[in-house]
Amino acid sequence: MKKINRILKGRKYLCFLDFEGTQFSHEMIAYGAYFTTLNKEGQIVKAKNPIRSYVKCKNSIGKFVRELTGITEKDLEKYGVDFATAIHQIKKYCGLNFKKTMFVTFGNHDIRILNQSCSYNLNAPQELCDIIKKNHFDFQSVISEFVKDDNGNPLSLTHYLETFGIEFDGTAHDPMYDATNLAKLYSVFLKEKDIVLNQYCKVLSRSNVGPEPVNKAVKKLLNGESVSPDEFKQFITEYID
């Protein structure tokens, strides 16, 4: 896909990331990472075993997040690493290609968690965090242009996978499984062009964001009807008058 190619700019490595954060301070409490290698077409051809870790935070997790993720303060105290260590673990996992890697998330909230965690940790490795942010790719912003629900809203990761006939593998809101399933969604989005085409046609048929004459013409074309140059000019005339 041309849009993906423009974003990747020939990148060979993608690291799919998912950060779980506290409810109110939005500090990182866990991360999942899945490092992959691409071919020239941008498809995943090789991957490392995914990793995850709990991350200690300065503030409380919050009831909603505890119930959603199953992560508690006791888990962080017993198994967690500090934020600086977590970022260094991600760097080590990516290896020598860390600076060449594009970091893929589902939405922008993960970057907010990264920023908030930096602000709460004086020893945060700011340079490494800046590299992640500079090379960040929000995949949701791309797929949500072509696939939306009936009301024109983006879907969840699970529902996007269902649209392509794929079940979520593992436990939702476990950052490692969220990262690996995001990679699956990325792959199938590139492969299943007919599904993307059909979904995008639905988006366009429901869309009213363009000029009214264009919307009219698009809806007729998607319904299998033809639109002549004179008819299109008539749509424009009706709109102006």
N, CA and C of each residue as an Amber inpcrd file, in Angstrom:
protein
   723
   0.8420000  -1.1970000   0.0000000   0.0000000   0.0000000   0.0000000
   0.8780000   1.2490000   0.0000000   0.5320000   2.1850000  -0.8870000
   1.3550000   3.3790000  -1.0460000   1.4330000   4.1890000   0.2470000
   0.3230000   4.2840000   0.9610000   0.3170000   5.0920000   2.1830000
   1.2680000   4.5200000   3.2180000   1.2620000   3.1970000   3.3770000
   2.1730000   2.5400000   4.3150000   3.6170000   2.7420000   3.8640000
   3.8620000   2.6060000   2.5720000   5.2220000   2.7780000   2.0490000
   5.7520000   4.1830000   2.3110000   4.8670000   5.1800000   2.1910000
   5.3020000   6.5540000   2.4500000   5.6750000   6.7510000   3.9130000
   4.9810000   6.0560000   4.7940000   5.2690000   6.1710000   6.2290000
   6.5600000   5.4330000   6.5790000   6.7080000   4.2350000   6.0440000
   7.8760000   3.4110000   6.3850000   9.1590000   3.9410000   5.7560000
   9.0510000   4.5360000   4.5770000  10.2240000   5.1030000   3.8970000
  11.3730000   4.0850000   3.7970000  11.0170000   2.8670000   3.4150000
  12.0250000   1.8400000   3.2120000  12.5350000   1.1760000   4.4800000
  11.8910000   1.4160000   5.6130000  12.3330000   0.7780000   6.8600000
  12.2660000  -0.7370000   6.7390000  13.2260000  -1.3800000   7.3710000
  13.2910000  -2.8350000   7.3300000  12.8080000  -3.4710000   8.6290000
  12.7020000  -2.6670000   9.6980000  12.3770000  -3.2260000  11.0120000
  11.2010000  -2.4830000  11.6440000  10.2560000  -3.2580000  12.1530000
   9.1350000  -2.7190000  12.9270000   9.1240000  -3.3770000  14.2920000
   8.9380000  -2.5560000  15.3300000   8.7300000  -3.0930000  16.6770000
   7.3410000  -2.6710000  17.1220000   6.4500000  -3.6450000  17.2310000
   5.0830000  -3.3640000  17.6610000   5.0740000  -3.2510000  19.1840000
   4.5460000  -2.1350000  19.6780000   4.5850000  -1.8380000  21.1100000
   3.1800000  -1.6800000  21.6740000   3.0330000  -2.0730000  22.9170000
   1.8210000  -1.7460000  23.6590000   2.2100000  -1.4240000  25.0920000
   1.7440000  -0.2840000  25.5870000   2.0000000   0.1310000  26.9600000
   0.6840000   0.1500000  27.7220000   0.6580000  -0.4610000  28.8800000
  -0.4780000  -0.3090000  29.7910000  -0.1130000   0.7750000  30.7960000
  -1.0860000   1.6350000  31.1140000  -0.7930000   2.7570000  31.9990000
  -1.7670000   2.8720000  33.1500000  -1.3900000   3.6770000  34.1310000
  -2.2650000   3.9300000  35.2760000  -3.4990000   4.6890000  34.8050000
  -4.5120000   4.6850000  35.6360000  -5.7960000   5.2630000  35.2420000
  -5.7690000   6.7890000  35.1840000  -5.0670000   7.4110000  36.1190000
  -5.1290000   8.8670000  36.2260000  -3.8190000   9.5600000  35.8400000
  -2.6810000   9.0510000  36.2940000  -1.4040000   9.7040000  35.9710000
  -0.8410000   9.2290000  34.6310000  -1.4080000   8.1540000  34.0950000
  -1.0040000   7.6120000  32.7860000   0.4800000   7.2300000  32.7460000
   0.9620000   6.6630000  33.8360000   2.3270000   6.1310000  33.8760000
   2.3230000   4.6850000  33.4030000   3.4240000   4.2780000  32.8280000
   3.5530000   2.9090000  32.3430000   3.5660000   1.9210000  33.5010000
   2.7560000   0.8740000  33.3990000   2.7700000  -0.1920000  34.3960000
   3.1350000  -1.5380000  33.7690000   3.1670000  -1.5830000  32.4450000
   3.5750000  -2.8010000  31.7450000   3.8110000  -2.4600000  30.2780000
   4.6880000  -3.2230000  29.6530000   4.8920000  -3.0490000  28.2130000
   4.9680000  -4.4080000  27.5420000   4.6240000  -4.4190000  26.2710000
   4.8260000  -5.5800000  25.4180000   5.5130000  -5.1150000  24.1530000
   6.4280000  -5.9070000  23.6280000   7.1680000  -5.5320000  22.4220000
   7.3280000  -6.7570000  21.5220000   7.2370000  -6.5070000  20.2130000
   7.3300000  -7.5910000  19.2280000   8.1250000  -7.0650000  18.0360000
   9.3730000  -7.5010000  17.9100000  10.2900000  -7.0030000  16.8900000
  10.2040000  -7.8590000  15.6330000  10.0370000  -7.1940000  14.4840000
   9.8570000  -7.9120000  13.2190000  10.7560000  -7.3330000  12.1260000
  11.0290000  -8.1660000  11.1430000  11.8050000  -7.7640000   9.9700000
  10.9010000  -7.8260000   8.7410000  11.0230000  -6.8370000   7.8610000
  10.1550000  -6.7260000   6.7000000  10.8950000  -7.0670000   5.4070000
  10.1160000  -7.4540000   4.3900000  10.6810000  -7.5660000   3.0400000
  10.4910000  -6.2280000   2.3250000  10.8280000  -6.1730000   1.0430000
  10.7550000  -4.9160000   0.2970000   9.3210000  -4.4180000   0.1400000
   8.3610000  -5.3240000   0.2460000   6.9540000  -4.9430000   0.1140000
   6.3500000  -4.5010000   1.4440000   7.1560000  -4.5330000   2.5060000
   6.6590000  -4.1110000   3.8080000   5.9990000  -5.2100000   4.6120000
   6.0110000  -6.4450000   4.0850000   5.4100000  -7.5640000   4.7880000
   6.3910000  -8.1600000   5.8070000   5.8540000  -8.6360000   6.9080000
   6.6710000  -9.2570000   7.9490000   7.1530000 -10.6250000   7.4690000
   8.4570000 -10.8340000   7.5060000   9.0110000 -12.1200000   7.0800000
   9.7460000 -12.8270000   8.2080000  10.0450000 -12.1150000   9.2770000
  10.7510000 -12.7300000  10.4010000  10.4130000 -11.9600000  11.6650000
  10.4190000 -12.6470000  12.8090000  10.0940000 -11.9830000  14.0700000
  10.8320000 -12.6430000  15.2270000  11.1840000 -11.8400000  16.2060000
  11.7400000 -12.3610000  17.4490000  10.6020000 -12.7970000  18.3620000
  10.9140000 -13.6030000  19.3540000   9.9190000 -13.9130000  20.3700000
   9.5320000 -12.6230000  21.0890000   8.2440000 -12.3950000  21.3050000
   7.8260000 -11.1480000  21.9600000   8.2610000 -11.1210000  23.4240000
   8.3210000  -9.9180000  23.9940000   8.6830000  -9.7600000  25.3990000
   7.6380000  -8.9010000  26.1030000   7.5950000  -9.0250000  27.4310000
   6.7340000  -8.1700000  28.2550000   7.3960000  -7.9680000  29.6090000
   6.9950000  -6.9410000  30.3070000   7.4800000  -6.7170000  31.6730000
   6.5280000  -5.7850000  32.3990000   6.4000000  -5.9920000  33.7120000
   5.7280000  -5.0160000  34.5580000   6.6850000  -3.8470000  34.7940000
   6.1200000  -2.6570000  35.0010000   6.9220000  -1.4580000  35.2120000
   6.3930000  -0.7200000  36.4380000   7.2640000  -0.4150000  37.3620000
   6.8700000   0.2800000  38.5850000   6.4650000   1.7150000  38.2790000
   5.4360000   2.1860000  38.9820000   4.9490000   3.5550000  38.7780000
   4.9690000   4.3210000  40.0930000   4.8470000   5.6230000  40.0070000
   4.8960000   6.4820000  41.1960000   3.5290000   6.6390000  41.8530000
   2.4650000   6.5190000  41.0580000   1.1100000   6.7350000  41.5560000
   0.2970000   5.4510000  41.4810000  -0.9020000   5.4940000  42.0490000
  -1.7390000   4.2970000  42.0940000  -2.2430000   3.9310000  40.7030000
  -2.5750000   2.6530000  40.5300000  -3.0130000   2.1620000  39.2180000
  -4.4330000   2.6150000  38.9030000  -5.3280000   2.5140000  39.8480000
  -6.7290000   2.8560000  39.6110000  -7.5750000   1.6080000  39.4320000
  -8.7770000   1.6320000  39.9920000  -9.6510000   0.4560000  40.0030000
  -9.9920000  -0.0110000  38.5880000 -10.3420000   0.9190000  37.7090000
 -10.7460000   0.5370000  36.3500000  -9.6270000  -0.2110000  35.6390000
  -8.3990000   0.3070000  35.7320000  -7.2680000  -0.3270000  35.0570000
  -6.9340000  -1.6660000  35.7080000  -7.0330000  -1.7370000  37.0350000
  -6.7690000  -3.0200000  37.7140000  -7.7320000  -4.0880000  37.2080000
  -9.0030000  -3.7280000  37.0770000 -10.0010000  -4.6960000  36.6180000
  -9.8360000  -5.0190000  35.1320000  -9.4320000  -4.0260000  34.3460000
  -9.2790000  -4.2210000  32.9020000  -8.0730000  -5.0920000  32.5720000
  -6.9610000  -4.8340000  33.2550000  -5.7010000  -5.5130000  32.9240000
  -5.3650000  -6.6650000  33.8620000  -5.9510000  -6.6550000  35.0690000
  -5.5850000  -7.6560000  36.0670000  -4.2700000  -7.3490000  36.7580000
  -3.6840000  -6.1810000  36.4660000  -2.3980000  -5.7910000  37.0590000
  -2.6380000  -5.0360000  38.3550000  -1.9300000  -5.4210000  39.4030000
  -2.0740000  -4.7800000  40.7080000  -0.7490000  -4.1800000  41.1600000
  -0.8310000  -3.3440000  42.2060000   0.3820000  -2.7670000  42.7830000
   1.3190000  -3.8620000  43.3110000   0.7440000  -4.9480000  43.8000000
   1.5680000  -6.0540000  44.3000000   2.3710000  -6.6960000  43.1620000
   1.7600000  -6.7930000  41.9900000   2.4800000  -7.3320000  40.8290000
   3.6850000  -6.4580000  40.5000000   3.4680000  -5.1470000  40.5150000
   4.5640000  -4.2300000  40.1860000   5.6650000  -4.2980000  41.2320000
   5.2640000  -4.3900000  42.4950000   6.2500000  -4.4540000  43.5780000
   7.0790000  -5.7340000  43.4960000   6.4240000  -6.8250000  43.1320000
   7.1060000  -8.1210000  43.1200000   7.8830000  -8.3570000  41.8360000
   7.3030000  -7.9750000  40.6930000   7.8960000  -8.3440000  39.4100000
   8.3700000  -7.1450000  38.5740000   7.9850000  -5.9430000  38.9640000
   8.2330000  -4.7970000  38.1150000   9.6690000  -4.3000000  38.1140000
  10.0330000  -3.6430000  37.0170000  11.3080000  -2.9410000  36.9060000
  11.0020000  -1.4490000  36.8710000  12.0150000  -0.6180000  37.1330000
  11.7450000   0.8150000  37.0390000  11.6480000   1.2230000  35.5750000
  11.1240000   2.4170000  35.3450000  10.8460000   2.8690000  33.9780000
  12.1050000   2.9140000  33.1290000  13.1980000   3.4210000  33.6890000
  14.4470000   3.5200000  32.9260000  14.9070000   2.1420000  32.4630000
  14.7980000   1.1660000  33.3640000  15.1920000  -0.2010000  33.0000000
  14.3050000  -0.7510000  31.8940000  13.0110000  -0.4450000  31.9590000
  12.0720000  -0.9260000  30.9430000  12.4570000  -0.4180000  29.5560000
  12.7960000   0.8560000  29.4610000  13.1650000   1.4210000  28.1590000
  14.4750000   0.8190000  27.6650000  15.4280000   0.6090000  28.5800000
  16.6890000  -0.0230000  28.1860000  16.4600000  -1.4720000  27.7400000
  15.4720000  -2.1430000  28.3460000  15.1470000  -3.5090000  27.9150000
  14.6240000  -3.5140000  26.4810000  13.7840000  -2.5360000  26.1450000
  13.2580000  -2.4470000  24.7840000  14.3930000  -2.1730000  23.8020000
  15.2980000  -1.2870000  24.1840000  16.4500000  -0.9850000  23.3220000
  17.2900000  -2.2440000  23.0940000  17.5740000  -2.9710000  24.1710000
  18.3760000  -4.1830000  24.0630000  17.6620000  -5.2210000  23.2020000
  16.3520000  -5.3230000  23.3460000  15.5560000  -6.2750000  22.5680000
  15.6550000  -5.9750000  21.0700000  15.6290000  -4.6940000  20.7160000
  15.7500000  -4.3010000  19.3010000  17.1800000  -4.4590000  18.7970000
  18.1370000  -4.4540000  19.7030000  19.5270000  -4.6900000  19.3220000
  20.1520000  -3.5210000  18.5780000  21.0820000  -3.8340000  17.6990000
  21.8250000  -2.8070000  16.9700000  20.9300000  -2.0020000  16.0310000
  19.7320000  -2.5070000  15.7590000  18.8330000  -1.8250000  14.8250000
  17.8490000  -0.8820000  15.5220000  18.0840000  -0.6020000  16.7920000
  17.1530000   0.2360000  17.5650000  16.8580000   1.5590000  16.8580000
  17.8990000   2.2620000  16.4240000  17.7030000   3.5720000  15.8000000
  17.1050000   3.4750000  14.4020000  17.1690000   2.2830000  13.7910000
  16.6220000   2.0900000  12.4440000  15.1950000   1.5540000  12.4820000
  14.6890000   1.3180000  13.6720000  13.3940000   0.6540000  13.8390000
  12.2550000   1.6570000  13.8740000  11.1200000   1.2940000  13.2450000
   9.8840000   2.0530000  13.3820000   9.0600000   1.3930000  14.4850000
   8.5840000   2.1950000  15.4370000   7.8410000   1.6800000  16.5790000
   6.3450000   1.8890000  16.3360000   5.6220000   0.7860000  16.2580000
   4.2180000   0.8100000  15.8440000   3.2990000   0.6170000  17.0510000
   2.3330000   1.5090000  17.2000000   1.3350000   1.3760000  18.2650000
  -0.0580000   1.4370000  17.6520000  -1.0410000   1.0930000  18.4570000
  -2.4390000   1.1920000  18.0340000  -3.0450000   2.3910000  18.7520000
  -2.9800000   3.5520000  18.1120000  -3.4190000   4.7890000  18.7390000
  -2.2390000   5.5620000  19.3170000  -2.5250000   6.7590000  19.8060000
  -1.4850000   7.6400000  20.3310000  -1.3460000   7.5960000  21.8470000
  -2.2150000   6.8230000  22.5110000  -2.1790000   6.8200000  23.9730000
  -0.8620000   6.2570000  24.5100000  -0.2520000   5.3530000  23.7630000
   1.0160000   4.7690000  24.2100000   2.1010000   5.8490000  24.3000000
   2.0890000   6.7990000  23.3680000   3.0670000   7.8850000  23.4100000
   2.7740000   8.8120000  24.5830000   1.5150000   8.9920000  24.9150000
   1.1750000   9.7840000  26.1030000   1.7190000   9.1020000  27.3580000
   1.5830000   7.7790000  27.4110000   2.1150000   7.0320000  28.5600000
   3.6310000   7.1980000  28.6290000   4.2890000   7.1510000  27.4870000
   5.7360000   7.3330000  27.4460000   6.1180000   8.7160000  27.9790000
   5.4210000   9.7390000  27.5250000   5.7090000  11.1030000  27.9790000
   5.4440000  11.2800000  29.4670000   4.3280000  10.7510000  29.9250000
   3.9830000  10.8950000  31.3370000   4.9850000  10.1630000  32.2280000
   5.4140000   9.0010000  31.7880000   6.3900000   8.2350000  32.5600000
   7.7200000   8.9810000  32.6350000   8.0990000   9.6270000  31.5540000
   9.3230000  10.4400000  31.5680000   9.2120000  11.5700000  32.5870000
   8.0400000  12.1890000  32.6570000   7.8700000  13.3280000  33.5580000
   7.8990000  12.9170000  35.0250000   7.5540000  11.6740000  35.3170000
   7.5320000  11.2010000  36.7070000   8.8400000  10.5280000  37.1260000
   9.7590000  10.3590000  36.1880000  11.0090000   9.6550000  36.4970000
  12.2090000  10.5210000  36.1080000  12.9200000  11.0320000  37.1120000
  14.0500000  11.9180000  36.8590000  15.1890000  11.2030000  36.1340000
  15.2560000   9.8760000  36.3000000  16.3260000   9.1090000  35.6370000
  15.8870000   8.5250000  34.3020000  14.7830000   9.0310000  33.7610000
  14.2760000   8.5020000  32.4950000  15.3110000   8.6920000  31.3870000
  15.5430000   7.6710000  30.5700000  16.4850000   7.7890000  29.4500000
  15.8440000   8.5870000  28.3120000  15.8880000   9.9040000  28.4420000
  15.1590000  10.7740000  27.5260000  15.5750000  10.5750000  26.0680000
  16.8620000  10.3570000  25.8500000  17.3420000  10.1840000  24.4780000
  16.7090000   8.9630000  23.8140000  16.6020000   7.8670000  24.5630000
  15.9920000   6.6530000  24.0080000  14.4990000   6.8610000  23.7730000
  13.8430000   7.5490000  24.7110000  12.4110000   7.8250000  24.5480000
  12.1710000   8.7110000  23.3280000  13.0600000   9.6740000  23.1040000
  12.9270000  10.5580000  21.9460000  13.0930000   9.7870000  20.6400000
  13.9570000   8.7930000  20.6410000  14.1420000   7.9690000  19.4390000
  12.8590000   7.2080000  19.1270000  12.2240000   6.6560000  20.1640000
  10.9570000   5.9430000  19.9680000   9.8950000   6.8890000  19.4250000
   9.7990000   8.0830000  20.0110000   8.7850000   9.0500000  19.5820000
   9.0470000   9.5520000  18.1640000  10.3070000   9.7870000  17.8430000
  10.6650000  10.2790000  16.5130000  10.3400000   9.2520000  15.4400000
  10.4510000   7.9730000  15.7820000  10.2220000   6.8830000  14.8260000
   8.9120000   6.1530000  15.0920000   7.9300000   6.8910000  15.5910000
   6.6540000   6.2990000  15.9670000   5.6800000   6.2860000  14.7860000
   4.9170000   5.2030000  14.6880000   3.9090000   5.0230000  13.6370000
   2.6160000   4.5510000  14.2950000   1.5950000   5.3980000  14.2600000
   0.2790000   5.0470000  14.7990000  -0.5110000   4.3310000  13.7120000
  -0.5590000   3.0140000  13.7870000  -1.2250000   2.2280000  12.7410000
  -2.7300000   2.4630000  12.7410000  -3.3100000   2.7550000  13.9000000
  -4.7490000   2.9930000  13.9560000  -5.1510000   4.1670000  13.0630000
  -4.3000000   5.1900000  12.9950000  -4.6310000   6.3650000  12.1840000
  -4.7200000   6.0130000  10.7010000  -4.0160000   4.9770000  10.2760000
  -4.0620000   4.5500000   8.8720000  -5.2680000   3.6620000   8.6200000
  -5.4120000   2.6070000   9.4030000  -6.4930000   1.6580000   9.1250000
  -7.8600000   2.2880000   9.3410000  -7.9620000   3.2560000  10.2600000
  -9.2600000   3.8740000  10.5330000  -9.7320000   4.7660000   9.3910000
  -8.8460000   5.1130000   8.4730000  -9.2640000   5.8540000   7.2860000
 -10.0560000   4.9560000   6.3360000  -9.7030000   3.6680000   6.2930000
 -10.2730000   2.7390000   5.3250000 -11.3520000   1.8290000   5.9080000
 -11.3240000   1.6330000   7.2240000 -12.2870000   0.7350000   7.8760000
 -12.8570000   1.4290000   9.1050000 -14.1780000   1.6190000   9.0980000
 -14.8590000   2.2570000  10.2260000 -16.1350000   1.4890000  10.5510000
 -16.7430000   1.7970000  11.7000000 -18.0350000   1.1890000  12.0060000
 -19.1330000   1.9510000  11.2620000 -20.3820000   1.5570000  11.4700000
 -21.4980000   2.1530000  10.7310000 -21.6980000   3.6280000  11.0470000
 -21.1600000   4.0680000  12.1720000 -21.2880000   5.4740000  12.5610000
 -20.0550000   6.2990000  12.2070000 -19.1270000   5.6750000  11.4870000
 -17.9350000   6.4000000  11.0670000 -16.8460000   6.4880000  12.1110000
 -16.8930000   5.5950000  13.1090000 -15.8940000   5.6060000  14.1810000
 -14.8770000   4.4810000  13.9970000 -13.6460000   4.6670000  14.4880000
 -12.6510000   3.5880000  14.4410000 -13.1100000   2.3940000  15.2730000
 -12.6030000   1.2190000  14.9460000 -12.9080000   0.0060000  15.6870000
 -11.8130000  -0.2620000  16.7140000 -12.0970000  -1.1940000  17.6120000
 -11.0700000  -1.6650000  18.5320000 -10.1390000  -2.6150000  17.7910000
  -9.0040000  -2.9090000  18.3780000  -8.0600000  -3.8570000  17.7710000
  -8.7480000  -5.1930000  17.5230000  -9.5050000  -5.6780000  18.5040000
 -10.2030000  -6.9620000  18.3720000 -11.1970000  -6.9400000  17.2230000
 -11.9570000  -5.8530000  17.0980000 -12.9720000  -5.7860000  16.0550000
 -12.3620000  -5.5680000  14.6750000 -11.2270000  -4.9060000  14.6080000
 -10.5300000  -4.8130000  13.3220000 -10.1020000  -6.2070000  12.8570000
  -9.5570000  -6.9870000  13.7820000  -9.1600000  -8.3510000  13.4290000
 -10.3600000  -9.1630000  12.9510000 -11.4970000  -9.0080000  13.6320000
 -12.7050000  -9.7360000  13.2390000 -13.1560000  -9.3470000  11.8300000
 -12.9640000  -8.0800000  11.4710000 -13.3290000  -7.6220000  10.1330000
 -12.5660000  -8.3920000   9.0630000 -11.3370000  -8.7830000   9.4010000
 -10.5040000  -9.5470000   8.4610000 -10.5790000 -11.0560000   8.7170000
 -11.5360000 -11.4660000   9.5430000 -11.7550000 -12.8890000   9.7880000
 -10.7290000 -13.5310000  10.6960000 -10.1370000 -12.7550000  11.6000000
  -9.0870000 -13.2730000  12.4860000  -9.5000000 -13.0800000  13.9450000
  -9.3040000 -14.1200000  14.7440000  -9.5910000 -14.0220000  16.1730000
  -8.3860000 -13.4620000  16.9130000  -8.6730000 -12.7140000  17.9760000
  -7.6070000 -12.2050000  18.8340000  -6.9410000 -13.3860000  19.5170000
  -5.6270000 -13.4570000  19.4370000  -4.8740000 -14.5690000  20.0080000
  -4.3180000 -14.1790000  21.3670000  -4.7650000 -14.8450000  22.4310000
  -4.2690000 -14.5330000  23.7630000  -5.2750000 -13.7120000  24.5560000
  -4.7820000 -12.9850000  25.5360000  -5.6170000 -12.2090000  26.4430000
  -5.5540000 -10.7330000  26.1040000  -6.7230000 -10.1270000  25.8830000
  -6.7590000  -8.6940000  25.5910000  -6.2670000  -7.9000000  26.7940000
  -5.5850000  -6.7930000  26.5300000  -5.0150000  -5.9020000  27.5390000
  -3.8230000  -6.5130000  28.2600000  -3.3550000  -7.6510000  27.7690000
  -2.0130000  -8.1150000  28.1050000  -1.1200000  -7.4830000  27.0470000
  -0.1720000  -6.6230000  27.4380000   0.5610000  -5.8380000  26.4390000
   1.3180000  -6.6760000  25.4110000   1.7940000  -7.8520000  25.8040000
   2.4990000  -8.6900000  24.8400000   1.5430000  -9.1900000  23.7580000
   0.3490000  -9.6350000  24.1620000  -0.6220000 -10.1120000  23.1770000
  -1.1840000  -8.9610000  22.3500000  -1.3550000  -7.7970000  22.9640000
  -1.8040000  -6.6430000  22.1860000  -0.7830000  -6.3040000  21.0980000
   0.5090000  -6.3970000  21.4440000   1.5620000  -6.0920000  20.4660000
   1.5940000  -7.1190000  19.3350000   1.5090000  -8.4090000  19.6750000
   1.5760000  -9.4430000  18.6320000   0.3280000  -9.4380000  17.7600000
  -0.8210000  -9.1430000  18.3470000  -2.0420000  -9.0770000  17.5420000
  -2.0670000  -7.8350000  16.6560000  -1.4380000  -6.7710000  17.1010000
  -1.2990000  -5.5880000  16.2540000  -0.4640000  -5.9280000  15.0220000
   0.5750000  -6.7330000  15.2160000   1.3950000  -7.1750000  14.0800000
   0.5660000  -8.0160000  13.1110000  -0.2970000  -8.8690000  13.6380000
  -1.1750000  -9.6740000  12.7920000  -2.1060000  -8.7750000  11.9740000
  -2.6310000  -7.7300000  12.6210000  -3.5220000  -6.8150000  11.9220000
  -2.7770000  -6.0640000  10.8200000  -1.5700000  -5.6330000  11.1160000
  -0.7450000  -4.9600000  10.1150000  -0.5440000  -5.8690000   8.8930000
  -0.2030000  -7.1140000   9.1450000   0.0630000  -8.0520000   8.0440000
  -1.1670000  -8.3020000   7.1950000  -2.2840000  -8.5480000   7.8360000
  -3.4920000  -8.8880000   7.0780000  -4.0250000  -7.6560000   6.3450000
  -3.8080000  -6.4770000   6.8940000  -4.2320000  -5.2440000   6.2270000
  -3.5080000  -5.0810000   4.8910000  -2.2360000  -5.4450000   4.8610000
  -1.4840000  -5.3630000   3.6090000  -1.8520000  -6.4760000   2.6310000
  -2.1960000  -7.6400000   3.1440000  -2.4650000  -8.7900000   2.2780000
  -3.8690000  -8.7910000   1.6940000  -4.8610000  -8.4900000   2.5250000
  -6.2660000  -8.6420000   2.1080000  -6.7800000  -7.3550000   1.4670000
  -6.2960000  -7.0780000   0.2650000  -6.6370000  -5.8240000  -0.4050000
  -8.1100000  -5.7440000  -0.7860000  -8.7160000  -6.8860000  -1.1020000
 -10.1300000  -6.8820000  -1.4760000 -11.0090000  -6.4780000  -0.2810000
 -10.6570000  -6.9690000   0.9080000 -11.4230000  -6.5960000   2.1080000
 -11.2760000  -5.1030000   2.3800000 -10.0430000  -4.5990000   2.2670000
  -9.8150000  -3.1640000   2.4770000 -10.6220000  -2.3480000   1.4670000
 -10.6230000  -2.7960000   0.2040000 -11.3690000  -2.0970000  -0.8410000
 -12.8620000  -2.0590000  -0.5280000 -13.4220000  -3.2040000  -0.1470000
 -14.8530000  -3.2670000   0.1550000 -15.2090000  -2.4070000   1.3640000
 -14.3520000  -2.4590000   2.3810000 -14.6040000  -1.6500000   3.5800000
 -14.5090000  -0.1610000   3.2660000 -13.5460000   0.2060000   2.4390000
 -13.3710000   1.6170000   2.1110000 -14.5410000   2.1310000   1.2670000
 -15.0710000   1.2720000   0.4130000 -16.2560000   1.6550000  -0.3540000
 -17.4220000   1.9520000   0.5860000 -17.5660000   1.1540000   1.6340000
 -18.6190000   1.4060000   2.6250000 -18.3920000   2.7410000   3.3200000
 -17.1280000   3.0180000   3.6560000 -16.8050000   4.2930000   4.3150000
 -17.1760000   5.4620000   3.4070000 -16.8010000   5.3710000   2.1420000
 -17.0900000   6.4550000   1.2020000 -18.5940000   6.6210000   0.9690000
 -19.3140000   5.5010000   0.9330000 -20.7620000   5.5760000   0.6840000
 -21.5060000   6.2360000   1.8420000 -20.9330000   6.1600000   3.0540000
 -21.5720000   6.7600000   4.2260000 -21.0300000   8.1490000   4.5330000
 -19.9960000   8.5430000   3.8050000 -19.3050000   9.7870000   4.1340000
 -20.0340000  11.0160000   3.5970000 -20.0620000  12.0530000   4.4120000
 -20.6140000  13.3310000   3.9860000 -19.6400000  14.4670000   4.2840000
 -18.3750000  14.1300000   4.3480000 -17.3860000  15.1440000   4.7230000
 -16.9180000  15.9480000   3.5170000 -17.1260000  15.4130000   2.3060000
 -16.7000000  16.1310000   1.1090000 -17.7630000  17.1030000   0.6370000
 -17.4850000  17.8710000  -0.4260000 -18.5000000  18.7580000  -1.0120000
 -19.7070000  17.9510000  -1.4690000 -20.8760000  18.5200000  -1.3440000
 -22.1120000  17.8030000  -1.6620000 -22.1400000  17.2400000  -3.0840000
 -21.6970000  17.9940000  -4.1060000 -21.7110000  17.4240000  -5.4700000
 -20.8270000  16.1810000  -5.5850000 -19.6900000  16.2040000  -4.9230000
 -18.7920000  15.0440000  -4.9600000 -19.4270000  13.8640000  -4.2430000
 -20.0380000  14.1140000  -3.0800000 -20.6980000  13.0390000  -2.3290000
 -21.7990000  12.3830000  -3.1550000 -22.5660000  13.2000000  -3.8600000
 -23.6420000  12.6630000  -4.7040000 -23.0690000  11.7580000  -5.7920000
 -22.0220000  12.2280000  -6.4490000 -21.4230000  11.4540000  -7.5350000
 -20.8330000  10.1500000  -7.0230000 -20.1400000  10.2160000  -5.8900000
 -19.5210000   9.0160000  -5.3160000 -20.5790000   7.9790000  -4.9650000
 -21.6820000   8.4110000  -4.3400000 -22.7350000   7.4710000  -3.9320000
 -23.3560000   6.7900000  -5.1530000 -23.5650000   7.5400000  -6.2240000
 -24.1220000   6.9380000  -7.4440000 -23.1450000   5.9180000  -8.0360000
 -21.8890000   6.2680000  -8.0850000 -20.8820000   5.3630000  -8.6480000
 -20.7780000   4.0800000  -7.8290000 -20.8150000   4.2120000  -6.4980000
 -20.7130000   3.0360000  -5.6410000 -21.9670000   2.1620000  -5.7170000
 -23.0750000   2.7470000  -6.1670000 -24.3070000   1.9770000  -6.3630000
 -24.3690000   1.3460000  -7.7510000 -23.2740000   1.4810000  -8.5100000
 -23.2160000   0.8710000  -9.8290000 -23.7890000   1.7340000 -10.9340000
 -24.1050000   2.9750000 -10.6210000 -24.6540000   3.8940000 -11.6250000
 -23.5300000   4.7350000 -12.2160000 -23.7470000   5.2100000 -13.4300000
 -22.7530000   6.0640000 -14.0710000 -23.0740000   7.5350000 -13.7900000
 -22.0440000   8.3550000 -13.8640000 -22.2040000   9.7930000 -13.6980000
 -21.4820000  10.4710000 -14.8610000 -22.2360000  11.1270000 -15.7060000
 -21.6470000  11.8040000 -16.8590000 -21.0960000  13.1630000 -16.4340000
 -20.2130000  13.7390000 -17.2480000 -19.7080000  15.0880000 -16.9430000
 -20.8300000  16.1040000 -16.8140000 -21.8530000  16.0020000 -17.6700000
 -22.9650000  16.9520000 -17.6030000 -23.7600000  16.7870000 -16.3130000
 -23.9460000  15.5250000 -15.8990000 -24.6860000  15.2760000 -14.6650000
 -23.9190000  15.8070000 -13.4560000 -22.6130000  15.6270000 -13.4790000
 -21.7910000  16.1360000 -12.3760000 -21.8580000  17.6640000 -12.3280000
 -21.8340000  18.3040000 -13.5080000 -21.9810000  19.7610000 -13.5440000
 -23.3420000  20.1890000 -13.0010000 -24.3730000  19.3500000 -13.2540000
 -25.7090000  19.6500000 -12.7380000 -25.7220000  19.5670000 -11.2130000
 -25.0320000  18.5800000 -10.6540000 -24.9140000  18.4890000  -9.1940000
 -24.2960000  19.7750000  -8.6370000 -23.2610000  20.2510000  -9.3210000
 -22.5730000  21.4690000  -8.8760000 -23.5020000  22.6800000  -8.9780000
 -24.2390000  22.7490000 -10.0920000 -25.1670000  23.8710000 -10.2920000
 -26.2280000  23.8830000  -9.2070000 -26.7990000  22.7180000  -8.9100000
 -27.8220000  22.6240000  -7.8660000 -27.2730000  23.0470000  -6.5130000
 -26.0050000  22.6990000  -6.2650000 -25.3830000  23.0380000  -4.9910000
 -25.1540000  24.5470000  -4.8860000 -24.7170000  25.1470000  -6.0080000
 -24.4520000  26.5910000  -5.9990000 -25.7530000  27.3880000  -5.8900000
 -26.7770000  26.9560000  -6.6520000 -28.0500000  27.6890000  -6.6620000
 -28.8170000  27.4820000  -5.3560000
